[in-house]
């Protein structure tokens, strides 16, 4: 069994130390019943994992309840760190990131989890209807009240997050230390603006969808729309992972290299995709999502997979998303060496 012990990373400056692989719980109470969820939680803990990630909107709060019942039944409250999120939460709590909405969401999450405080609390996305000052004031109140220990954010643009950071610092509010974006070999769009900002600010990231909604496991086919018990099998039009959106030559080129590397190591494509992500700059902990313990066991293998530099280079080059011609390309040509070259966002020439 893969062991995560000894693979601790900080979630931002002064942030908590967590294992490099986190257990995401979006499937709990939805695709995975409570028995299956408990099996995954037990397996993750037996593997030395210390960081659970949930949200109030997952299965309309049931994911938090399942995590809470597991924490209580296993007496694991002091052994693992728990992160949750608010912004899109279920009724009767208020939705949105207003002061009232977020305070109610935090209290509701604590109740479902059965804890006095959470280790990390993420605002789940930008809310154009809520002044940033109100959102930060609610988070600051919750930190001062001992309800949350570390603040994070998710799903914003670079300019939005810069505004959040600047407002927090200038007005004396709590400053976020960690960010949660989508990031994987198929979608590296954060490298254009957001990741350079996070690197400059010293903010850690906890990527979601490391397998691109299952694409990077190799289970989908170019000429066959998915069916059956999988995310795209049940809903081929599902969000950013939709079959028709990602069924491109670029996707199949990337999957070809992932498969080659996996065969060379005698491991799964999923492990290769996660191992690549683990060596990317700013990555604190990668969120693993699974429906079953067997799926989770396969992705946990990534922590023991050491890719060769040449393999990392191949994966980075084939998945390079490129940058817009202006202003990014203009600035790259003007400055010669830029952050985009260092990230491999622009393929080698």
C-alpha positions in Angstrom: 0.0 0.0 0.0 1.3 3.4 -0.9 2.3 5.5 2.0 1.9 9.3 2.2 3.8 9.7 5.5 6.8 11.9 5.0 5.3 13.8 2.1 4.2 16.8 4.0 3.9 20.3 2.4 2.9 23.7 3.7 -0.3 25.3 2.4 1.2 28.7 1.9 3.4 30.8 4.2 2.7 29.7 7.8 -0.1 27.5 6.6 -0.8 24.0 7.9 1.4 21.0 6.9 -0.5 18.4 5.0 0.2 15.3 2.9 0.9 15.9 -0.8 -2.2 14.0 -1.7 -5.6 15.1 -0.3 -8.9 13.2 -0.4 -11.6 15.1 -2.1 -15.1 14.1 -1.2 -17.3 15.5 -3.9 -18.6 12.0 -4.7 -19.6 11.3 -1.1 -23.4 11.1 -0.8 -23.8 11.4 -4.6 -21.9 8.9 -6.7 -20.6 7.1 -3.6 -22.9 5.9 -0.7 -21.8 6.1 2.9 -20.4 2.6 3.1 -18.2 3.3 0.0 -17.2 6.7 1.4 -16.1 5.2 4.7 -14.1 2.6 2.8 -12.2 5.4 1.0 -11.7 7.4 4.1 -10.3 4.4 6.0 -8.0 3.5 3.1 -6.8 7.1 2.8 -6.1 7.3 6.6 -4.3 3.8 6.5 -2.1 5.2 3.8 -1.0 8.0 6.0 -3.2 10.7 4.5 -4.0 13.7 6.6 -6.0 16.2 4.6 -9.7 15.9 3.7 -11.4 18.4 1.4 -15.2 18.9 1.2 -17.7 21.6 0.6 -21.2 22.6 1.7 -22.6 22.2 -1.8 -21.4 18.6 -2.3 -24.5 16.4 -2.4 -26.4 19.3 -0.8 -24.4 19.0 2.5 -24.4 15.2 2.7 -20.7 15.0 1.9 -19.9 17.1 5.0 -22.3 15.0 7.1 -20.6 11.7 5.9 -17.2 13.2 6.8 -18.5 14.3 10.1 -19.9 10.9 11.0 -16.6 9.2 9.9 -14.6 11.6 12.1 -16.8 10.8 15.1 -16.9 7.1 14.6 -13.1 6.8 14.1 -12.1 9.4 16.6 -10.0 10.9 13.8 -10.6 14.5 14.6 -7.0 15.1 15.9 -5.4 13.0 13.2 -6.6 14.7 10.0 -7.1 18.2 8.8 -10.4 19.2 7.3 -11.1 21.8 4.6 -14.5 22.9 3.5 -15.9 25.6 1.3 -18.9 28.0 1.1 -20.5 30.2 -1.5 -22.9 27.9 -3.3 -24.2 26.1 -0.3 -27.6 24.4 0.2 -30.7 25.8 1.9 -31.6 26.7 4.6 -28.3 28.5 4.8 -27.7 31.6 2.9 -25.8 31.3 -0.4 -23.3 33.8 -1.7 -20.2 35.4 -0.2 -21.9 38.3 1.6 -21.1 38.8 5.3 -24.4 37.3 6.4 -24.3 34.5 3.9 -20.8 33.4 4.7 -21.2 33.5 8.4 -24.3 31.3 8.2 -22.5 29.0 5.8 -19.6 28.6 8.1 -21.8 27.7 11.1 -23.9 25.3 9.0 -20.7 23.5 7.8 -19.4 23.2 11.3 -22.7 21.7 12.4 -22.7 19.1 9.6 -19.1 18.2 10.2 -19.6 18.0 14.0 -16.5 20.1 14.7 -15.7 23.4 16.5 -13.4 24.6 13.7 -12.1 23.7 10.3 -8.4 23.8 9.4 -8.9 25.5 6.0 -12.0 27.4 4.7 -12.3 28.3 1.1 -14.5 30.8 -0.5 -15.8 28.6 -3.4 -15.8 31.3 -6.0 -16.0 34.9 -6.9 -19.3 36.6 -6.0 -20.0 39.8 -8.0 -22.9 40.7 -5.8 -20.9 40.7 -2.5 -18.3 43.5 -1.8 -14.9 41.9 -1.3 -14.7 43.8 2.0 -17.8 42.1 3.3 -16.5 38.6 2.4 -13.1 39.3 4.0 -14.8 40.7 7.1 -16.8 37.5 7.6 -13.7 35.4 7.2 -11.8 37.6 9.7 -14.6 37.3 12.2 -14.6 33.5 11.8 -10.8 33.3 12.3 -10.9 35.5 15.4 -13.8 33.5 16.8 -11.7 30.3 16.3 -14.1 28.8 13.8 -11.5 28.5 10.9 -7.7 28.5 11.1 -6.6 29.2 7.5 -8.4 31.0 4.7 -8.3 30.1 1.0 -10.1 30.9 -2.2 -11.2 29.0 -5.3 -12.3 29.7 -8.9 -11.4 33.3 -9.6 -9.4 35.1 -12.3 -6.0 36.6 -11.5 -7.3 40.2 -11.3 -10.0 39.1 -8.9 -7.7 37.3 -6.6 -5.2 40.2 -6.7 -8.0 42.5 -5.6 -8.8 40.1 -2.7 -5.2 40.1 -1.6 -4.7 43.8 -1.9 -7.9 44.6 0.0 -7.1 42.1 2.8 -3.7 43.7 3.3 -4.7 47.3 3.1 -7.7 47.0 5.3 -6.2 44.6 7.9 -8.4 41.6 7.1 -7.1 38.0 7.2 -5.0 37.2 4.1 -5.7 34.0 2.1 -2.7 31.6 2.0 -4.0 28.9 -0.4 -5.9 28.7 -3.7 -7.8 25.9 -5.2 -7.9 25.9 -9.1 -8.6 23.4 -11.8 -5.2 22.2 -13.0 -4.2 19.1 -14.9 -2.4 18.1 -18.1 -5.4 18.8 -20.2 -6.2 22.2 -18.7 -3.2 24.4 -17.8 -5.0 27.7 -18.4 -4.1 29.0 -14.9 -0.5 29.3 -16.2 -1.4 32.3 -18.3 -2.0 34.8 -15.5 -3.2 33.1 -12.3 -0.3 30.8 -11.5 2.3 33.5 -12.1 0.4 35.7 -9.6 0.2 32.9 -7.0 3.9 32.1 -7.4 4.8 35.8 -7.0 2.7 36.0 -3.8 3.9 32.7 -2.3 0.4 31.2 -2.4 0.1 27.4 -2.4 -2.4 25.6 -4.6 -4.5 22.5 -4.1 -5.5 21.5 -7.6 -8.9 20.0 -8.3 -9.7 17.6 -11.2 -6.1 16.3 -11.5 -7.4 13.6 -13.8 -9.5 15.9 -16.0 -12.8 14.3 -15.0 -11.5 10.8 -15.8 -10.0 11.6 -19.2 -6.4 11.1 -18.0 -7.2 7.6 -16.7 -7.5 6.5 -20.4 -11.0 5.2 -20.0 -12.5 7.2 -22.8 -12.2 6.6 -26.6 -11.9 9.0 -29.5 -14.8 7.4 -31.5 -17.1 6.2 -28.7 -19.2 8.5 -26.6 -19.0 7.3 -22.9 -21.8 5.4 -21.3 -22.3 3.7 -18.0 -21.3 4.5 -14.4 -18.8 7.3 -14.9 -19.0 11.0 -14.8 -19.2 11.4 -18.6 -21.1 8.2 -19.0 -24.0 9.6 -17.0 -23.6 13.1 -18.4 -21.4 13.5 -21.5 -22.1 17.3 -21.5 -20.7 17.7 -17.9 -19.1 21.2 -17.5 -15.5 21.8 -18.5 -14.9 18.0 -18.8 -17.6 17.5 -21.5 -16.9 14.8 -24.1 -17.4 17.0 -27.2 -15.2 19.8 -25.7 -12.2 17.6 -24.8 -12.4 15.1 -27.7 -9.7 16.8 -29.6 -6.4 15.9 -31.3 -4.5 17.7 -28.5 -6.2 15.5 -25.9 -5.3 12.3 -27.7 -1.7 13.5 -28.2 -1.4 14.1 -24.4 -3.1 10.8 -23.5 -0.7 9.0 -25.9 2.4 10.3 -24.0 0.7 9.6 -20.6 0.1 6.0 -21.7 3.7 5.6 -22.9 5.1 6.8 -19.6 2.7 4.6 -17.6 3.7 1.5 -19.6 7.4 2.3 -19.0 6.8 2.3 -15.2 4.3 -0.5 -15.1 1.7 1.8 -13.5 -1.6 3.5 -14.3 -2.1 6.5 -16.4 -3.8 8.2 -13.4 -0.6 7.8 -11.3 1.4 9.4 -14.1 -0.9 12.4 -14.5 -0.9 13.0 -10.7 2.9 12.5 -10.4 3.4 15.2 -13.1 1.2 17.5 -11.1 3.1 16.9 -7.9 6.3 18.4 -9.3 4.6 21.5 -10.6 5.4 24.9 -8.9 3.3 26.0 -6.0 1.4 22.7 -5.7 0.7 22.0 -2.0 -1.7 19.1 -2.0 -3.5 17.4 -5.0 -7.1 16.6 -4.5 -7.9 12.9 -5.3 -11.5 12.2 -6.2 -12.8 8.6 -6.5 -16.1 6.7 -6.5 -14.6 3.5 -5.0 -11.7 2.4 -2.8 -10.1 0.6 -5.7 -10.0 3.8 -7.8 -8.5 5.7 -4.8 -5.9 3.0 -4.3 -4.8 3.4 -7.9 -4.3 7.1 -7.6 -2.5 6.9 -4.3 0.3 5.1 -6.1 1.3 8.5 -7.6 3.1 9.4 -4.4 5.7 6.6 -5.0 6.1 7.2 -8.7 9.3 9.1 -9.6 9.2 10.3 -13.2 12.4 10.7 -15.1 13.3 14.4 -16.1 12.9 13.4 -19.7 9.4 12.0 -19.0 8.4 15.2 -17.2 9.7 17.2 -20.2 7.7 15.1 -22.6 4.5 15.5 -20.6 5.0 19.2 -20.2 5.8 19.8 -23.9 2.9 17.8 -25.3 0.4 19.5 -23.0 1.8 23.1 -23.4 -1.2 25.3 -23.9 0.6 28.3 -25.4 -0.1 31.9 -24.6 -2.1 34.7 -26.3 -0.2 36.7 -28.8 -0.8 39.9 -27.0 0.2 41.0 -24.4 1.7 37.7 -23.3 3.5 36.7 -26.5 4.6 40.3 -27.0 6.1 40.5 -23.5 7.7 37.1 -23.8 9.5 38.2 -27.0 10.5 41.5 -25.4 11.8 40.0 -22.2 13.3 36.8 -23.8 13.0 34.7 -20.6 9.6 34.7 -18.8 7.6 32.8 -16.3 5.8 31.1 -19.2 9.1 29.5 -20.4 9.9 28.4 -16.9 6.5 26.7 -16.6 6.7 25.1 -20.0 3.5 26.9 -21.0 5.1 27.5 -24.4 6.5 24.4 -26.0 10.2 24.3 -26.7 11.2 25.7 -30.1 
